[in-house]
């Protein structure tokens, strides 16, 4: 006998008694009663313009062979894992028969359902004692014994020491636990649901066998004296050749109709592109090598006309009372009977019923797929089954979709009420943009990572499951035609749920995925207990279209689920993969922004402007910075909650494109500007029709425009009309002399449910019949986007052609809406995706030096050219540094001088020991180092003092005096005179404070001037009469109560030696108004920067009597630091 539906070693196949095809008739006495049998489902699909949803039929097949349609609510199935978990499971249902009019078949309305567990009452231990989960953490994992020697495995009579075994089912399928008795016979003790664990009492020397649903031995174990544990893992992959029989059936009243020759179906089941054998080989990553053994039989003439196979019962997807079902049982029974002499069904994993003619209205022509528990040619088991009316036979996508249902897959979709709106999955919708093969129509894309994992096609070592409270950066290899390195998916559990989680996958153009909406990281939210659409695309713009930018996560974008404490950031993109960081520790989230609706803008070479919407919670403080001086933020540089960043770009003086970024609260937004020689076509619509062609009612409007006063629209008189296909065509655009090209346009839209706008490219010249030589759909838009947005599309596949662009509106017979507005259409001779990234930043981290010792209040400092943001990561925690202080020594490198950055640090907060420090400029690491911190046991040491002479420093015979400075939590060099003490002179009315240096304090070496100010534009520190701008805007959470926000810190790095010894005046000004002044006493060691000296000095009785603190000279700081 050939392998069953999932092959001879596949875990879904089951052999039990069952009957033939006929669905049971309602019993004469319709009394409430339980039914026990095998649960399956069949999915009907009709993704037509009428907008029908999927129909799911649940079926129970009793051991007698009688089969009943179940009417069952999803909330009854969810506690057992949902319909997908119950599929091909043995269940017991209770309820009552449903009165069903004139139809001979009966439906059973279910009031309760449970897994059917059949236990031998002679079992050594009662089932009731098996339910307590083992808590003994000392249990040892038992080594499995080979099933090949099961016949020799018997339990020892008399038994040894009493013990226990925990069986933990971590697979997604049921497992059956048997005791091998003293004669070697199996005695069933328990059925384990997926994810279920239990404790089995036993004796050392007793043997236990674990099987699948078909009673095939998977492993055996011998109990030992110590408590044992058996972990059953994981789902066996659906693998091996899958043989299907395609049965071609003609209705008795249509024997003259043959929609396709037999060769059409034979080729479809073959192994060359785009056949189903070729398709599933690629999608399964070789787990299904082919459909070898598949055959096509027929055409067979059925004994009855079409009317016989129709039901009088309306299908669940009735619209206007006009859709009725065809009878699955009758069609399958008569078709398999007709083929019985030519087909030995146990040789096949599944079969397809192919009709020669569509049913006449009101019968619906629904393609279907699922599985049935049948007796065919003496074999009792599950078969995959699909039904294919002529309407869908020329569509490879539909055949693959229905076969997916037969393999146990349900639909995936967007997060809306539409079943077929996701074009990321063969189990999603029929995208009009799919490649159309001349013979087999729309060709399917891959299925999603969740489905591949469900079928066992993703190896355990290539699936990253995110633990709680962790941050991990991984490489996600593309899902289609992946390489051998990197993860194929990430799974992020939601709380403690085993059924709710997110999946993260990389989708790039490759193989059958050439027709996905675009290249991006795609995230799905999964609930495995749902009736359908278990995996739903995360679409943050909530506009009804899960195939647009709101569902595409690209470099610089960050998805955050605050409620469930998880964050996913896309850090980098390569040719076959993405680098992604998955964070489940909310304390270290890199941004509080929920999302940016778009990830990039493209401009022509002239001056222009745009804005970016920021979606964030009301508690989220964020800022926006540009990475380059040709991109200037004009408003929204900092804000809280929802907001908008507006910016301008200057004219591009170069002949080629340039690219830069905006860093918005941790997100990276890409800005690209074409060069002067790269414009192939550009129209802002201000010159009128200007060569555009149109069909009614497309016209120019002045009601809404992105630039100027004119734009095109399909609804110049209000809402567009019903049942329309109407278009707008651009002037001819010459792509014959370029190697790459990209289209950009601005638009806004409002489409009613079922309607859409699509962008096409039409290649010239037109043929004699008026049709276009090449006509291809590029992008589809549905739902609503009320604000003007930019869309960019690669036109490189069409270089060498002269083309027109086409904007089409499709509307159905239902509702209408305001429609589509088009403006600022441009084509450039670059695809922009191949532009090199901005060059790595020119930057240097100067303090702290590698391996240096640090103590007290210190600084991290350096410089960076043209940075938008400088981040210092301390022991894994990112902190923005103040940026933009004068550094005249960087003029030659950077072309300007305001490049300094600095961050005030209390090293004591990190605790003693070694700590990593990273510096990042606009998200790119420019330096990393490790420092060793020494503390005096507290984060801030108070109420101590001490002055100490250090002999023979800096040179033999010289003495340097140091004094404890509480404000700096460290020692400073002093001339021996006492500090004057006191506070600062503050000006009333200004909300600003100068915290360091304190009045009359001693200062030496490299130090800082710091404090905070509310809502200032500029902080200037005047040193001995010389004004110097301070870096402003560092985080100061302690100022929120005063200022209403937290980015209020300022800091200025100072080499006190430059001022020379003696007293010096300091003034602090906010926006030109003085808010503090003080005087400090500077002590130097005779030079501005002391080099090539060293020294270590013990300070006795500090900080307390009997204690000793050790100082060491740190040249980079021009001062002493405390060391262990």
Order of alpha helices (4+ residues) and beta strands (2+ residues): beta-beta-beta-alpha-alpha-beta-beta-beta-beta-beta-beta-beta-beta-beta-beta-beta-alpha-alpha-beta-beta-beta-alpha-beta-beta-beta-alpha-alpha-beta-beta-beta-alpha-beta-beta-beta-beta-beta-beta-beta-beta-beta-beta-beta-beta-beta-beta-beta-beta-beta-beta-beta-beta-beta-beta-beta-beta-beta-beta-beta-beta-beta-beta-beta-beta-beta-beta-beta-beta-alpha-beta-beta-beta-beta-beta-beta-beta-beta-beta-beta-beta-beta-beta-alpha-beta-beta-beta-beta-beta-beta
